[in-house]
Amino acid sequence: MRATVLVRPKQGILDPQGEAIEGSLRKLGFEVAHVRVGRVIDLELAAEGPNHARMQVERMCSELLANPLIESVQIRLDGEPLESPAR
Amino acid sequence: MRATVLVRPKQGILDPQGEAIEGSLRKLGFEVAHVRVGRVIDLELAAEGPNHARMQVERMCSELLANPLIESVQIRLDGEPLESPAR
């Protein structure tokens, strides 16, 4: 089963990469604000159905993929829509 | 208007970060394969409707956010679903 994980800096957490991109976009003439940069991780995993898959991906997030203190996570399995706002 | 841009390494392009994460996940006992890592960029932009917004974001991608030789891009405006597979 394929899964996509979006890892973003939480609100209030500094994001120097986002600030740099925002500055560059403005210099190029774009009217942008609140630029934030995170990671997207695509993977394929062995799982017995979507519930098991989601549990596994959640464990991957807490053990390796994200730092829950400063990052929020969104998980999407296969073709399903992204779950509601980042926790 | 809010936009989300997913920038991923194209198929066939080496992704050392993805390989490192895949190795670490396997060492932790997860059965994963084809792990790929890209960037997610969230931003707010001034635009006169969704068509104008999408055009602007596409220009941002080609001028700064992505390298079209090695990266593919997916754009999502506001709450709309992600457009079909990365180009």
Backbone of each chain as nested JSON, in Angstrom:
{
  "chains": [
    {"id": "A", "residues": [
      {"number": 1, "name": "MET", "atoms": {"N": [0.843, -1.199, 0.0], "CA": [0.0, 0.0, 0.0], "C": [0.874, 1.243, 0.0]}},
      {"number": 2, "name": "ARG", "atoms": {"N": [0.451, 2.243, -0.763], "CA": [1.231, 3.477, -0.815], "C": [0.725, 4.471, 0.229]}},
      {"number": 3, "name": "ALA", "atoms": {"N": [1.637, 5.206, 0.824], "CA": [1.255, 6.238, 1.786], "C": [2.047, 7.508, 1.509]}},
      {"number": 4, "name": "THR", "atoms": {"N": [1.41, 8.632, 1.79], "CA": [2.078, 9.928, 1.671], "C": [1.981, 10.626, 3.022]}},
      {"number": 5, "name": "VAL", "atoms": {"N": [3.107, 11.112, 3.503], "CA": [3.148, 11.792, 4.799], "C": [3.613, 13.222, 4.581]}},
      {"number": 6, "name": "LEU", "atoms": {"N": [2.84, 14.179, 5.075], "CA": [3.262, 15.577, 5.031], "C": [3.699, 15.991, 6.43]}},
      {"number": 7, "name": "VAL", "atoms": {"N": [4.92, 16.477, 6.541], "CA": [5.469, 16.911, 7.828], "C": [5.74, 18.409, 7.729]}},
      {"number": 8, "name": "ARG", "atoms": {"N": [5.07, 19.176, 8.596], "CA": [5.199, 20.64, 8.516], "C": [5.605, 21.217, 9.867]}},
      {"number": 9, "name": "PRO", "atoms": {"N": [6.311, 22.35, 9.857], "CA": [6.589, 23.02, 11.128], "C": [5.275, 23.505, 11.732]}},
      {"number": 10, "name": "LYS", "atoms": {"N": [5.108, 23.285, 13.054], "CA": [3.875, 23.729, 13.709], "C": [3.785, 25.25, 13.718]}},
      {"number": 11, "name": "GLN", "atoms": {"N": [2.548, 25.736, 13.853], "CA": [2.342, 27.18, 14.004], "C": [3.176, 27.699, 15.167]}},
      {"number": 12, "name": "GLY", "atoms": {"N": [3.812, 28.851, 14.961], "CA": [4.582, 29.454, 16.045], "C": [6.027, 29.01, 16.061]}},
      {"number": 13, "name": "ILE", "atoms": {"N": [6.323, 27.912, 15.335], "CA": [7.698, 27.44, 15.257], "C": [8.406, 28.189, 14.121]}},
      {"number": 14, "name": "LEU", "atoms": {"N": [9.601, 28.685, 14.393], "CA": [10.353, 29.409, 13.371], "C": [10.624, 28.506, 12.167]}},
      {"number": 15, "name": "ASP", "atoms": {"N": [10.576, 29.097, 10.972], "CA": [10.822, 28.33, 9.752], "C": [11.723, 29.173, 8.832]}},
      {"number": 16, "name": "PRO", "atoms": {"N": [13.029, 29.134, 9.074], "CA": [13.958, 29.987, 8.314], "C": [13.91, 29.71, 6.808]}},
      {"number": 17, "name": "GLN", "atoms": {"N": [13.709, 28.443, 6.439], "CA": [13.648, 28.104, 5.02], "C": [12.436, 28.786, 4.371]}},
      {"number": 18, "name": "GLY", "atoms": {"N": [11.302, 28.734, 5.057], "CA": [10.106, 29.402, 4.552], "C": [10.313, 30.902, 4.433]}},
      {"number": 19, "name": "GLU", "atoms": {"N": [10.981, 31.493, 5.424], "CA": [11.231, 32.934, 5.384], "C": [12.131, 33.303, 4.221]}},
      {"number": 20, "name": "ALA", "atoms": {"N": [13.132, 32.474, 3.976], "CA": [14.05, 32.752, 2.866], "C": [13.31, 32.685, 1.531]}},
      {"number": 21, "name": "ILE", "atoms": {"N": [12.473, 31.66, 1.376], "CA": [11.712, 31.518, 0.126], "C": [10.742, 32.682, -0.039]}},
      {"number": 22, "name": "GLU", "atoms": {"N": [10.105, 33.08, 1.069], "CA": [9.175, 34.214, 1.003], "C": [9.904, 35.474, 0.536]}},
      {"number": 23, "name": "GLY", "atoms": {"N": [11.079, 35.719, 1.103], "CA": [11.855, 36.894, 0.695], "C": [12.223, 36.835, -0.782]}},
      {"number": 24, "name": "SER", "atoms": {"N": [12.643, 35.67, -1.237], "CA": [13.04, 35.537, -2.645], "C": [11.845, 35.713, -3.577]}},
      {"number": 25, "name": "LEU", "atoms": {"N": [10.703, 35.133, -3.2], "CA": [9.509, 35.27, -4.049], "C": [9.099, 36.738, -4.153]}},
      {"number": 26, "name": "ARG", "atoms": {"N": [9.196, 37.447, -3.043], "CA": [8.828, 38.875, -3.079], "C": [9.78, 39.66, -3.963]}},
      {"number": 27, "name": "LYS", "atoms": {"N": [11.062, 39.334, -3.879], "CA": [12.025, 40.036, -4.738], "C": [11.729, 39.764, -6.211]}},
      {"number": 28, "name": "LEU", "atoms": {"N": [11.152, 38.599, -6.49], "CA": [10.779, 38.271, -7.871], "C": [9.45, 38.926, -8.268]}},
      {"number": 29, "name": "GLY", "atoms": {"N": [8.815, 39.615, -7.324], "CA": [7.597, 40.352, -7.654], "C": [6.301, 39.665, -7.268]}},
      {"number": 30, "name": "PHE", "atoms": {"N": [6.376, 38.533, -6.575], "CA": [5.153, 37.836, -6.175], "C": [4.642, 38.385, -4.848]}},
      {"number": 31, "name": "GLU", "atoms": {"N": [3.311, 38.563, -4.765], "CA": [2.716, 39.009, -3.5], "C": [2.356, 37.798, -2.658]}},
      {"number": 32, "name": "VAL", "atoms": {"N": [3.288, 37.359, -1.838], "CA": [3.043, 36.168, -1.021], "C": [3.235, 36.479, 0.456]}},
      {"number": 33, "name": "ALA", "atoms": {"N": [2.673, 35.635, 1.299], "CA": [2.825, 35.772, 2.742], "C": [2.742, 34.387, 3.364]}},
      {"number": 34, "name": "HIS", "atoms": {"N": [3.173, 34.294, 4.616], "CA": [3.064, 33.052, 5.389], "C": [3.594, 31.836, 4.635]}},
      {"number": 35, "name": "VAL", "atoms": {"N": [4.766, 31.958, 4.056], "CA": [5.354, 30.81, 3.355], "C": [5.971, 29.869, 4.39]}},
      {"number": 36, "name": "ARG", "atoms": {"N": [5.607, 28.598, 4.313], "CA": [6.125, 27.589, 5.252], "C": [6.588, 26.391, 4.437]}},
      {"number": 37, "name": "VAL", "atoms": {"N": [7.694, 25.809, 4.851], "CA": [8.254, 24.678, 4.116], "C": [8.333, 23.446, 5.014]}},
      {"number": 38, "name": "GLY", "atoms": {"N": [7.874, 22.339, 4.5], "CA": [7.969, 21.076, 5.221], "C": [8.443, 19.98, 4.288]}},
      {"number": 39, "name": "ARG", "atoms": {"N": [8.249, 18.728, 4.702], "CA": [8.694, 17.596, 3.891], "C": [7.49, 16.766, 3.457]}},
      {"number": 40, "name": "VAL", "atoms": {"N": [7.606, 16.179, 2.257], "CA": [6.625, 15.176, 1.841], "C": [7.372, 13.857, 1.679]}},
      {"number": 41, "name": "ILE", "atoms": {"N": [6.856, 12.818, 2.305], "CA": [7.503, 11.51, 2.253], "C": [6.523, 10.516, 1.642]}},
      {"number": 42, "name": "ASP", "atoms": {"N": [6.904, 9.942, 0.512], "CA": [6.1, 8.898, -0.124], "C": [6.746, 7.557, 0.168]}},
      {"number": 43, "name": "LEU", "atoms": {"N": [5.936, 6.559, 0.459], "CA": [6.509, 5.238, 0.705], "C": [5.505, 4.148, 0.395]}},
      {"number": 44, "name": "GLU", "atoms": {"N": [6.027, 2.952, 0.261], "CA": [5.192, 1.787, 0.062], "C": [5.395, 0.893, 1.273]}},
      {"number": 45, "name": "LEU", "atoms": {"N": [4.296, 0.388, 1.828], "CA": [4.467, -0.462, 3.008], "C": [3.599, -1.704, 2.917]}},
      {"number": 46, "name": "ALA", "atoms": {"N": [4.056, -2.757, 3.622], "CA": [3.283, -3.989, 3.71], "C": [2.306, -3.831, 4.86]}},
      {"number": 47, "name": "ALA", "atoms": {"N": [0.99, -3.978, 4.58], "CA": [0.002, -3.816, 5.638], "C": [-1.242, -4.621, 5.325]}},
      {"number": 48, "name": "GLU", "atoms": {"N": [-1.933, -5.05, 6.407], "CA": [-3.171, -5.824, 6.243], "C": [-4.369, -4.881, 6.302]}},
      {"number": 49, "name": "GLY", "atoms": {"N": [-4.538, -4.07, 5.267], "CA": [-5.677, -3.155, 5.242], "C": [-5.311, -1.76, 5.715]}},
      {"number": 50, "name": "PRO", "atoms": {"N": [-6.223, -0.801, 5.434], "CA": [-5.929, 0.612, 5.697], "C": [-5.735, 0.949, 7.171]}},
      {"number": 51, "name": "ASN", "atoms": {"N": [-6.474, 0.308, 8.069], "CA": [-6.302, 0.645, 9.487], "C": [-4.922, 0.275, 9.981]}},
      {"number": 52, "name": "HIS", "atoms": {"N": [-4.496, -0.939, 9.615], "CA": [-3.161, -1.385, 9.992], "C": [-2.106, -0.476, 9.369]}},
      {"number": 53, "name": "ALA", "atoms": {"N": [-2.321, -0.097, 8.11], "CA": [-1.354, 0.759, 7.422], "C": [-1.231, 2.103, 8.136]}},
      {"number": 54, "name": "ARG", "atoms": {"N": [-2.383, 2.694, 8.469], "CA": [-2.337, 4.0, 9.125], "C": [-1.621, 3.913, 10.476]}},
      {"number": 55, "name": "MET", "atoms": {"N": [-1.901, 2.842, 11.221], "CA": [-1.226, 2.667, 12.515], "C": [0.277, 2.588, 12.334]}},
      {"number": 56, "name": "GLN", "atoms": {"N": [0.687, 1.828, 11.308], "CA": [2.123, 1.685, 11.061], "C": [2.761, 3.026, 10.709]}},
      {"number": 57, "name": "VAL", "atoms": {"N": [2.092, 3.776, 9.827], "CA": [2.671, 5.053, 9.408], "C": [2.725, 6.007, 10.605]}},
      {"number": 58, "name": "GLU", "atoms": {"N": [1.719, 5.953, 11.46], "CA": [1.76, 6.799, 12.66], "C": [2.949, 6.427, 13.546]}},
      {"number": 59, "name": "ARG", "atoms": {"N": [3.228, 5.139, 13.64], "CA": [4.398, 4.726, 14.423], "C": [5.689, 5.206, 13.748]}},
      {"number": 60, "name": "MET", "atoms": {"N": [5.765, 5.08, 12.418], "CA": [6.952, 5.584, 11.707], "C": [7.173, 7.068, 12.008]}},
      {"number": 61, "name": "CYS", "atoms": {"N": [6.071, 7.819, 12.028], "CA": [6.177, 9.26, 12.286], "C": [6.748, 9.51, 13.671]}},
      {"number": 62, "name": "SER", "atoms": {"N": [6.206, 8.807, 14.678], "CA": [6.659, 9.117, 16.03], "C": [8.052, 8.562, 16.288]}},
      {"number": 63, "name": "GLU", "atoms": {"N": [8.451, 7.513, 15.552], "CA": [9.769, 6.938, 15.803], "C": [10.867, 7.551, 14.947]}},
      {"number": 64, "name": "LEU", "atoms": {"N": [10.51, 8.124, 13.808], "CA": [11.571, 8.607, 12.919], "C": [11.213, 9.838, 12.077]}},
      {"number": 65, "name": "LEU", "atoms": {"N": [10.029, 9.839, 11.491], "CA": [9.789, 10.801, 10.412], "C": [9.546, 12.229, 10.874]}},
      {"number": 66, "name": "ALA", "atoms": {"N": [9.028, 12.403, 12.093], "CA": [8.68, 13.755, 12.523], "C": [9.032, 13.965, 13.989]}},
      {"number": 67, "name": "ASN", "atoms": {"N": [9.237, 15.207, 14.334], "CA": [9.449, 15.578, 15.736], "C": [8.153, 16.211, 16.245]}},
      {"number": 68, "name": "PRO", "atoms": {"N": [7.389, 15.459, 17.072], "CA": [6.057, 15.932, 17.458], "C": [6.078, 17.23, 18.253]}},
      {"number": 69, "name": "LEU", "atoms": {"N": [7.229, 17.607, 18.793], "CA": [7.293, 18.857, 19.549], "C": [7.171, 20.067, 18.632]}},
      {"number": 70, "name": "ILE", "atoms": {"N": [7.732, 19.962, 17.45], "CA": [7.786, 21.136, 16.573], "C": [7.149, 20.898, 15.204]}},
      {"number": 71, "name": "GLU", "atoms": {"N": [6.719, 19.657, 14.933], "CA": [6.18, 19.377, 13.606], "C": [4.812, 18.712, 13.691]}},
      {"number": 72, "name": "SER", "atoms": {"N": [3.954, 19.017, 12.741], "CA": [2.673, 18.33, 12.644], "C": [2.693, 17.417, 11.432]}},
      {"number": 73, "name": "VAL", "atoms": {"N": [1.812, 16.425, 11.464], "CA": [1.854, 15.361, 10.467], "C": [0.474, 15.15, 9.848]}},
      {"number": 74, "name": "GLN", "atoms": {"N": [0.441, 14.971, 8.535], "CA": [-0.773, 14.552, 7.833], "C": [-0.456, 13.272, 7.094]}},
      {"number": 75, "name": "ILE", "atoms": {"N": [-1.349, 12.295, 7.171], "CA": [-1.119, 11.009, 6.516], "C": [-2.209, 10.756, 5.485]}},
      {"number": 76, "name": "ARG", "atoms": {"N": [-1.816, 10.34, 4.285], "CA": [-2.789, 9.941, 3.272], "C": [-2.412, 8.56, 2.76]}},
      {"number": 77, "name": "LEU", "atoms": {"N": [-3.379, 7.653, 2.762], "CA": [-3.116, 6.31, 2.245], "C": [-3.587, 6.224, 0.811]}},
      {"number": 78, "name": "ASP", "atoms": {"N": [-2.802, 5.592, -0.016], "CA": [-3.165, 5.376, -1.417], "C": [-3.856, 6.582, -2.027]}},
      {"number": 79, "name": "GLY", "atoms": {"N": [-5.019, 6.403, -2.652], "CA": [-5.655, 7.514, -3.334], "C": [-6.587, 8.333, -2.455]}},
      {"number": 80, "name": "GLU", "atoms": {"N": [-6.701, 8.002, -1.177], "CA": [-7.688, 8.699, -0.342], "C": [-7.279, 10.158, -0.134]}},
      {"number": 81, "name": "PRO", "atoms": {"N": [-8.277, 11.022, 0.114], "CA": [-7.95, 12.437, 0.307], "C": [-7.151, 12.621, 1.601]}},
      {"number": 82, "name": "LEU", "atoms": {"N": [-6.418, 13.731, 1.661], "CA": [-5.66, 14.036, 2.87], "C": [-6.634, 14.187, 4.04]}},
      {"number": 83, "name": "GLU", "atoms": {"N": [-6.279, 13.622, 5.193], "CA": [-7.137, 13.787, 6.363], "C": [-7.156, 15.264, 6.764]}},
      {"number": 84, "name": "SER", "atoms": {"N": [-8.157, 15.627, 7.533], "CA": [-8.376, 17.036, 7.89], "C": [-7.167, 17.628, 8.607]}},
      {"number": 85, "name": "PRO", "atoms": {"N": [-7.194, 18.953, 8.811], "CA": [-6.037, 19.734, 9.216], "C": [-5.018, 19.025, 10.115]}},
      {"number": 86, "name": "ALA", "atoms": {"N": [-3.78, 19.379, 9.916], "CA": [-2.668, 18.795, 10.652], "C": [-2.949, 18.814, 12.141]}},
      {"number": 87, "name": "ARG", "atoms": {"N": [-2.582, 17.753, 12.836], "CA": [-2.749, 17.765, 14.299], "C": [-1.535, 18.396, 14.95]}}
    ]},
    {"id": "B", "residues": [
      {"number": 1, "name": "MET", "atoms": {"N": [-5.42, 33.955, -1.134], "CA": [-5.738, 32.547, -1.373], "C": [-4.578, 31.667, -0.918]}},
      {"number": 2, "name": "ARG", "atoms": {"N": [-4.914, 30.536, -0.305], "CA": [-3.851, 29.639, 0.149], "C": [-3.515, 28.616, -0.943]}},
      {"number": 3, "name": "ALA", "atoms": {"N": [-2.254, 28.281, -1.067], "CA": [-1.828, 27.261, -2.022], "C": [-0.83, 26.325, -1.352]}},
      {"number": 4, "name": "THR", "atoms": {"N": [-0.861, 25.072, -1.776], "CA": [0.099, 24.077, -1.304], "C": [0.809, 23.492, -2.514]}},
      {"number": 5, "name": "VAL", "atoms": {"N": [2.121, 23.463, -2.465], "CA": [2.913, 22.939, -3.572], "C": [3.721, 21.742, -3.076]}},
      {"number": 6, "name": "LEU", "atoms": {"N": [3.583, 20.621, -3.78], "CA": [4.406, 19.457, -3.454], "C": [5.489, 19.325, -4.518]}},
      {"number": 7, "name": "VAL", "atoms": {"N": [6.733, 19.299, -4.09], "CA": [7.875, 19.179, -5.003], "C": [8.582, 17.865, -4.689]}},
      {"number": 8, "name": "ARG", "atoms": {"N": [8.631, 16.994, -5.684], "CA": [9.207, 15.661, -5.453], "C": [10.301, 15.359, -6.462]}},
      {"number": 9, "name": "PRO", "atoms": {"N": [11.279, 14.544, -6.085], "CA": [12.273, 14.104, -7.077], "C": [11.575, 13.25, -8.133]}},
      {"number": 10, "name": "LYS", "atoms": {"N": [11.886, 13.497, -9.42], "CA": [11.28, 12.706, -10.488], "C": [11.732, 11.261, -10.416]}},
      {"number": 11, "name": "GLN", "atoms": {"N": [10.908, 10.385, -10.997], "CA": [11.286, 8.973, -11.119], "C": [12.648, 8.857, -11.785]}},
      {"number": 12, "name": "GLY", "atoms": {"N": [13.489, 8.004, -11.237], "CA": [14.79, 7.775, -11.856], "C": [15.865, 8.699, -11.33]}},
      {"number": 13, "name": "ILE", "atoms": {"N": [15.453, 9.762, -10.641], "CA": [16.436, 10.673, -10.047], "C": [16.822, 10.127, -8.672]}},
      {"number": 14, "name": "LEU", "atoms": {"N": [18.121, 10.097, -8.402], "CA": [18.58, 9.609, -7.102], "C": [18.008, 10.451, -5.965]}},
      {"number": 15, "name": "ASP", "atoms": {"N": [17.676, 9.784, -4.851], "CA": [17.132, 10.483, -3.693], "C": [17.804, 9.946, -2.431]}},
      {"number": 16, "name": "PRO", "atoms": {"N": [18.999, 10.444, -2.122], "CA": [19.765, 9.909, -0.993], "C": [19.018, 10.039, 0.333]}},
      {"number": 17, "name": "GLN", "atoms": {"N": [18.245, 11.138, 0.485], "CA": [17.506, 11.322, 1.734], "C": [16.454, 10.223, 1.888]}},
      {"number": 18, "name": "GLY", "atoms": {"N": [15.766, 9.919, 0.788], "CA": [14.775, 8.847, 0.824], "C": [15.418, 7.5, 1.126]}},
      {"number": 19, "name": "GLU", "atoms": {"N": [16.584, 7.266, 0.525], "CA": [17.277, 5.998, 0.782], "C": [17.686, 5.869, 2.244]}},
      {"number": 20, "name": "ALA", "atoms": {"N": [18.159, 6.977, 2.817], "CA": [18.574, 6.948, 4.224], "C": [17.381, 6.654, 5.126]}},
      {"number": 21, "name": "ILE", "atoms": {"N": [16.252, 7.312, 4.842], "CA": [15.057, 7.087, 5.663], "C": [14.573, 5.649, 5.504]}},
      {"number": 22, "name": "GLU", "atoms": {"N": [14.613, 5.138, 4.255], "CA": [14.189, 3.754, 4.037], "C": [15.044, 2.794, 4.856]}},
      {"number": 23, "name": "GLY", "atoms": {"N": [16.352, 3.001, 4.828], "CA": [17.242, 2.143, 5.61], "C": [16.937, 2.208, 7.103]}},
      {"number": 24, "name": "SER", "atoms": {"N": [16.712, 3.415, 7.607], "CA": [16.438, 3.571, 9.04], "C": [15.11, 2.924, 9.411]}},
      {"number": 25, "name": "LEU", "atoms": {"N": [14.082, 3.102, 8.562], "CA": [12.774, 2.494, 8.87], "C": [12.882, 0.977, 8.906]}},
      {"number": 26, "name": "ARG", "atoms": {"N": [13.673, 0.427, 7.966], "CA": [13.836, -1.034, 7.963], "C": [14.542, -1.512, 9.219]}},
      {"number": 27, "name": "LYS", "atoms": {"N": [15.554, -0.757, 9.642], "CA": [16.265, -1.135, 10.88], "C": [15.325, -1.098, 12.072]}},
      {"number": 28, "name": "LEU", "atoms": {"N": [14.316, -0.236, 12.009], "CA": [13.324, -0.166, 13.091], "C": [12.272, -1.262, 12.963]}},
      {"number": 29, "name": "GLY", "atoms": {"N": [12.348, -2.041, 11.897], "CA": [11.444, -3.183, 11.76], "C": [10.27, -2.959, 10.825]}},
      {"number": 30, "name": "PHE", "atoms": {"N": [10.227, -1.822, 10.134], "CA": [9.114, -1.562, 9.21], "C": [9.416, -2.153, 7.839]}},
      {"number": 31, "name": "GLU", "atoms": {"N": [8.389, -2.764, 7.244], "CA": [8.553, -3.301, 5.887], "C": [8.172, -2.229, 4.883]}},
      {"number": 32, "name": "VAL", "atoms": {"N": [9.148, -1.433, 4.479], "CA": [8.861, -0.346, 3.537], "C": [9.737, -0.461, 2.296]}},
      {"number": 33, "name": "ALA", "atoms": {"N": [9.295, 0.195, 1.241], "CA": [10.057, 0.233, -0.003], "C": [9.767, 1.545, -0.715]}},
      {"number": 34, "name": "HIS", "atoms": {"N": [10.62, 1.87, -1.68], "CA": [10.409, 3.055, -2.521], "C": [10.123, 4.324, -1.726]}},
      {"number": 35, "name": "VAL", "atoms": {"N": [10.927, 4.572, -0.71], "CA": [10.742, 5.792, 0.075], "C": [11.363, 6.971, -0.68]}},
      {"number": 36, "name": "ARG", "atoms": {"N": [10.582, 8.029, -0.857], "CA": [11.056, 9.219, -1.564], "C": [10.715, 10.446, -0.735]}},
      {"number": 37, "name": "VAL", "atoms": {"N": [11.626, 11.384, -0.71], "CA": [11.408, 12.581, 0.101], "C": [11.41, 13.83, -0.771]}},
      {"number": 38, "name": "GLY", "atoms": {"N": [10.439, 14.666, -0.579], "CA": [10.375, 15.933, -1.295], "C": [10.007, 17.055, -0.336]}},
      {"number": 39, "name": "ARG", "atoms": {"N": [9.581, 18.194, -0.89], "CA": [9.235, 19.341, -0.065], "C": [7.751, 19.676, -0.229]}},
      {"number": 40, "name": "VAL", "atoms": {"N": [7.151, 20.161, 0.876], "CA": [5.812, 20.736, 0.782], "C": [5.935, 22.212, 1.132]}},
      {"number": 41, "name": "ILE", "atoms": {"N": [5.384, 23.07, 0.271], "CA": [5.461, 24.511, 0.486], "C": [4.049, 25.061, 0.57]}},
      {"number": 42, "name": "ASP", "atoms": {"N": [3.712, 25.631, 1.72], "CA": [2.412, 26.283, 1.889], "C": [2.625, 27.779, 1.785]}},
      {"number": 43, "name": "LEU", "atoms": {"N": [1.714, 28.457, 1.099], "CA": [1.847, 29.911, 1.018], "C": [0.498, 30.564, 0.798]}},
      {"number": 44, "name": "GLU", "atoms": {"N": [0.466, 31.864, 1.068], "CA": [-0.729, 32.65, 0.825], "C": [-0.385, 33.645, -0.258]}},
      {"number": 45, "name": "LEU", "atoms": {"N": [-1.253, 33.785, -1.273], "CA": [-0.922, 34.729, -2.337], "C": [-2.119, 35.584, -2.704]}},
      {"number": 46, "name": "ALA", "atoms": {"N": [-1.812, 36.766, -3.237], "CA": [-2.856, 37.656, -3.728], "C": [-3.157, 37.266, -5.162]}},
      {"number": 47, "name": "ALA", "atoms": {"N": [-4.426, 36.933, -5.462], "CA": [-4.759, 36.507, -6.819], "C": [-6.222, 36.798, -7.108]}},
      {"number": 48, "name": "GLU", "atoms": {"N": [-6.522, 37.051, -8.391], "CA": [-7.899, 37.333, -8.812], "C": [-8.561, 36.03, -9.267]}},
      {"number": 49, "name": "GLY", "atoms": {"N": [-8.833, 35.152, -8.347], "CA": [-9.502, 33.903, -8.699], "C": [-8.52, 32.763, -8.867]}},
      {"number": 50, "name": "PRO", "atoms": {"N": [-9.076, 31.534, -8.917], "CA": [-8.243, 30.328, -8.92], "C": [-7.359, 30.185, -10.162]}},
      {"number": 51, "name": "ASN", "atoms": {"N": [-7.84, 30.599, -11.322], "CA": [-7.003, 30.454, -12.518], "C": [-5.758, 31.326, -12.432]}},
      {"number": 52, "name": "HIS", "atoms": {"N": [-5.963, 32.568, -12.031], "CA": [-4.841, 33.486, -11.859], "C": [-3.878, 32.963, -10.795]}},
      {"number": 53, "name": "ALA", "atoms": {"N": [-4.459, 32.439, -9.712], "CA": [-3.619, 31.916, -8.628], "C": [-2.761, 30.756, -9.129]}},
      {"number": 54, "name": "ARG", "atoms": {"N": [-3.397, 29.833, -9.857], "CA": [-2.642, 28.67, -10.333], "C": [-1.52, 29.102, -11.279]}},
      {"number": 55, "name": "MET", "atoms": {"N": [-1.818, 30.052, -12.159], "CA": [-0.789, 30.565, -13.067], "C": [0.391, 31.152, -12.299]}},
      {"number": 56, "name": "GLN", "atoms": {"N": [0.05, 31.907, -11.244], "CA": [1.112, 32.515, -10.445], "C": [1.977, 31.461, -9.768]}},
      {"number": 57, "name": "VAL", "atoms": {"N": [1.3, 30.469, -9.196], "CA": [2.063, 29.445, -8.481], "C": [2.931, 28.658, -9.47]}},
      {"number": 58, "name": "GLU", "atoms": {"N": [2.401, 28.415, -10.673], "CA": [3.229, 27.732, -11.675], "C": [4.463, 28.559, -12.021]}},
      {"number": 59, "name": "ARG", "atoms": {"N": [4.287, 29.876, -12.101], "CA": [5.455, 30.732, -12.356], "C": [6.438, 30.684, -11.186]}},
      {"number": 60, "name": "MET", "atoms": {"N": [5.918, 30.704, -9.96], "CA": [6.804, 30.593, -8.788], "C": [7.621, 29.311, -8.854]}},
      {"number": 61, "name": "CYS", "atoms": {"N": [6.95, 28.227, -9.27], "CA": [7.642, 26.941, -9.352], "C": [8.781, 27.008, -10.356]}},
      {"number": 62, "name": "SER", "atoms": {"N": [8.499, 27.551, -11.546], "CA": [9.539, 27.524, -12.572], "C": [10.631, 28.544, -12.283]}},
      {"number": 63, "name": "GLU", "atoms": {"N": [10.297, 29.611, -11.531], "CA": [11.322, 30.63, -11.26], "C": [12.114, 30.366, -9.989]}},
      {"number": 64, "name": "LEU", "atoms": {"N": [11.544, 29.589, -9.052], "CA": [12.255, 29.44, -7.771], "C": [12.033, 28.109, -7.052]}},
      {"number": 65, "name": "LEU", "atoms": {"N": [10.78, 27.638, -7.007], "CA": [10.471, 26.572, -6.051], "C": [10.951, 25.185, -6.463]}},
      {"number": 66, "name": "ALA", "atoms": {"N": [11.07, 24.947, -7.766], "CA": [11.408, 23.591, -8.205], "C": [12.368, 23.628, -9.383]}},
      {"number": 67, "name": "ASN", "atoms": {"N": [13.115, 22.577, -9.52], "CA": [13.988, 22.404, -10.678], "C": [13.319, 21.404, -11.629]}},
      {"number": 68, "name": "PRO", "atoms": {"N": [12.755, 21.895, -12.737], "CA": [11.941, 21.026, -13.605], "C": [12.723, 19.874, -14.231]}},
      {"number": 69, "name": "LEU", "atoms": {"N": [14.054, 19.971, -14.214], "CA": [14.855, 18.879, -14.781], "C": [14.797, 17.64, -13.904]}},
      {"number": 70, "name": "ILE", "atoms": {"N": [14.754, 17.841, -12.597], "CA": [14.846, 16.702, -11.688], "C": [13.67, 16.594, -10.72]}},
      {"number": 71, "name": "GLU", "atoms": {"N": [12.767, 17.589, -10.741], "CA": [11.671, 17.566, -9.772], "C": [10.323, 17.729, -10.464]}},
      {"number": 72, "name": "SER", "atoms": {"N": [9.308, 17.064, -9.917], "CA": [7.953, 17.251, -10.413], "C": [7.16, 18.026, -9.37]}},
      {"number": 73, "name": "VAL", "atoms": {"N": [6.085, 18.655, -9.831], "CA": [5.349, 19.585, -8.985], "C": [3.867, 19.255, -9.001]}},
      {"number": 74, "name": "GLN", "atoms": {"N": [3.24, 19.315, -7.829], "CA": [1.788, 19.226, -7.719], "C": [1.299, 20.481, -7.01]}},
      {"number": 75, "name": "ILE", "atoms": {"N": [0.237, 21.098, -7.528], "CA": [-0.27, 22.333, -6.934], "C": [-1.693, 22.11, -6.456]}},
      {"number": 76, "name": "ARG", "atoms": {"N": [-1.985, 22.552, -5.239], "CA": [-3.362, 22.506, -4.741], "C": [-3.73, 23.895, -4.229]}},
      {"number": 77, "name": "LEU", "atoms": {"N": [-4.861, 24.416, -4.686], "CA": [-5.312, 25.718, -4.212], "C": [-6.322, 25.515, -3.111]}},
      {"number": 78, "name": "ASP", "atoms": {"N": [-6.214, 26.316, -2.05], "CA": [-7.175, 26.294, -0.943], "C": [-7.601, 24.886, -0.592]}},
      {"number": 79, "name": "GLY", "atoms": {"N": [-8.899, 24.621, -0.536], "CA": [-9.337, 23.313, -0.063], "C": [-9.47, 22.284, -1.167]}},
      {"number": 80, "name": "GLU", "atoms": {"N": [-9.15, 22.649, -2.405], "CA": [-9.392, 21.703, -3.51], "C": [-8.469, 20.49, -3.416]}},
      {"number": 81, "name": "PRO", "atoms": {"N": [-8.915, 19.34, -3.961], "CA": [-8.073, 18.151, -3.889], "C": [-6.812, 18.338, -4.73]}},
      {"number": 82, "name": "LEU", "atoms": {"N": [-5.797, 17.561, -4.407], "CA": [-4.56, 17.62, -5.183], "C": [-4.843, 17.216, -6.616]}},
      {"number": 83, "name": "GLU", "atoms": {"N": [-4.277, 17.946, -7.551], "CA": [-4.472, 17.592, -8.959], "C": [-3.826, 16.237, -9.227]}},
      {"number": 84, "name": "SER", "atoms": {"N": [-4.238, 15.628, -10.309], "CA": [-3.806, 14.27, -10.612], "C": [-2.283, 14.167, -10.733]}},
      {"number": 85, "name": "PRO", "atoms": {"N": [-1.792, 12.925, -10.827], "CA": [-0.363, 12.633, -10.66], "C": [0.609, 13.709, -11.143]}},
      {"number": 86, "name": "ALA", "atoms": {"N": [1.696, 13.79, -10.414], "CA": [2.731, 14.785, -10.693], "C": [3.13, 14.749, -12.159]}},
      {"number": 87, "name": "ARG", "atoms": {"N": [3.353, 15.92, -12.736], "CA": [3.805, 15.964, -14.127], "C": [5.324, 15.847, -14.183]}}
    ]}
  ]
}
